[in-house]
Structures are given as structure tokens and as C-alpha cells.
Amino acid sequence: MTERFSERLTGLAFRLGWSAVCRVPEPVARWAFRTAGDIAWRRQGRGVQQLEANLWRVIGYDDLDPEEAAAELRALSREVMHSYARFYMEEFRLQTIAAERILSGMHIEGPGEQYAFDQMKAGRGVIFALPHMGSFEQAGAWINLRGADGFTTIAERLKPESVYQMYVKFREALGMEVVPLTGGPSPFGVVAQRLRAGRLACLVVDRDLKESGIEVDFFGEKAKFPATAGLAVHTGAALMPVATWFEGDTGWGAHIYDEIPIPETGDRLAKTRVMTQQLANVFEQAIREHPQDWHMLQKVFLADVDPR
């Protein structure tokens, strides 16, 4: 694929910026990204406006005085932008973070960690389904260091192509197999093959990117999630929700929830719908517990989507 000059220039700038972030001291990088998050928050562009519309559904400020509600919402959205900035800062610098720090800095909750490894050891595939929370890239590095022996993920194809390829190489260096959402083999088919082989797939699934997802009730409104549960129904893999968040200035937290069981009755679509709703219910719980780390600056609720 031939890139235009402007795309090549964007790719070069991105590469130089990425390299610079890895070279400066971490406190400097942390300050710079936090400042950038503040600037974006103050400008209140479309992304921040959508973020606040999403957070309103999560928290629900209807019982508060309008001025008080607006102040609390703005304060929370600023926390999210700080968290979002930290996500990018740590993503760019992840290759420089020592393995010992990643392992020791991760606090795991829930019963699912050993269960997932036991399933894979027995030859059964596992799907970790995550929302856009915390640092799922760091969590991916952690699970490989923990002994997962690599995993497969699906990535939206960024533009320009050179930037997308940089992300692919970065993730592959961390032990991830990256399958493009578009412009390649069927991501469903590739992930299904890996799951049948008893491997792990880590998929971020709180927003439907192909407009072919499953409708769910999410914070009291309608939304669409990808049909990730269909992979579990199709392959027999264990579908396990996972949420990640930040702890303090340098730590990370994650909750690996119980497997969502495949219903015993119904056809494949009916089973997928039931499991997808259960997944949405778990995500609701996780996001309510850590709303400052839900980085959803895009439209996720059907009421916000352009009817065209």
C-alpha cells in the first residue's frame, strides 16, 4: 500500500515522538502527558464531550442540583483524561519497563487467574474480554510474563499504515499476535483457530466497530457489543471478563472474573445474546467501581449514534 507524502510525514513524526518518549526520564514523560490530558480536557472537544455523555450514564447525576452535577461530572472527566494520558505514556514506554516491575506492580483480584491457566494447560482455549479500561497493553505484557506463552488480539487498522505497522511490531515484541479487524483474513476465523488449539485470546469488546454486534442493556440504555461470546459458543473456549485499572502513580490492578458459561439451551445466536448481556453486566460493575479509568471517548450508546 502506497502512502501519501502527508501520511509518510505523520508516520515519521509518530516514530520520532515515540522514540523521544522512551528516552526522557519517566517523571518528565508523566508530566508532559498529564499536561496534554489537561489541555484536551479544557478544550472540551468532541471526544471529551462524548466522554462526559458516557460518564453521565455510568454515575447518574439526575438527583443532584444541576450546577453540582455539572461540577462533579467535569471533575470526573478530568480524572479520566489524566488516566487516558497515563495509558498512552505507559504504552509508549512499556518496552522500557522492567519485567520485575510489571510483575510486582500488578494487583490481581478475583478467582479467574489460576482457572484460566488450568484451562489452557488442559488444552482448552480462553477468551479474556476487556472494556477500554486502565492499561490493557500492560496487562497483556503481564499475562505473557506470567506464563501465557503469547496470545492473539484483534486491532482496528489505524491510518496511516506506517503507524499501524509500528503498533503491530510493538505488540508482537511483547508476545502478542495481532490480527487486523479489516484488510486481512477473517479475524473471527483466525481467533477461532487459536482457541481450538487451546490458546489465549485477549479482546477489547465494549464497543462495536463493525456495526454487526449484539444489542445489550448497558447502564440502563441500549448499546451494541461485538459478538465475542459467539467465539466461545463456536469453539467451546472459556469466556472470562477482565477489567484493568490504575493503582496509585505506578501500580496496576486487574480483576479476572468467573467464566461466563455457555447456556445449555437455544441456538448459537440465542446463546451468544445471553452471554453478551452477562458480559455487559460484569463490565457495568467494573466501570462503576473504577469510572475514572474507563477511556471511552467514542459513541457506545445507540441513542448517541447517528441514525444514518
Sequence and secondary structure as in RCSB ss.txt:
>XXXX:A:sequence
MTERFSERLTGLAFRLGWSAVCRVPEPVARWAFRTAGDIAWRRQGRGVQQLEANLWRVIGYDDLDPEEAAAELRA
LSREVMHSYARFYMEEFRLQTIAAERILSGMHIEGPGEQYAFDQMKAGRGVIFALPHMGSFEQAGAWINLRGADG
FTTIAERLKPESVYQMYVKFREALGMEVVPLTGGPSPFGVVAQRLRAGRLACLVVDRDLKESGIEVDFFGEKAKF
PATAGLAVHTGAALMPVATWFEGDTGWGAHIYDEIPIPETGDRLAKTRVMTQQLANVFEQAIREHPQDWHMLQKV
FLADVDPR
>XXXX:A:secstr
    HHHHHHHHHHHHHHHHHHHS HHHHHHHHHHHHHHHHHHT HHHHHHHHHHHHHH  TTS HHHHHHHHHH
HHHHHHHHHHHHHHHHHHGGGS HHHHHHHEEEESSHHHHHHHHHHTT  EEEEE SBS HHHHHHHHIIIII  
EEEEE   SSHHHHHHHHHHHHHTTEEEEESSSSS HHHHHHHHHHTT EEEEE SS SSS  EEEEETTEEEEE
  THHHHHHH  EEEEEEEEEETTTEEEEEE   B   SSS HHHHHHHHHHHHHHHHHHHHHH GGGB   S  
BGGGS   
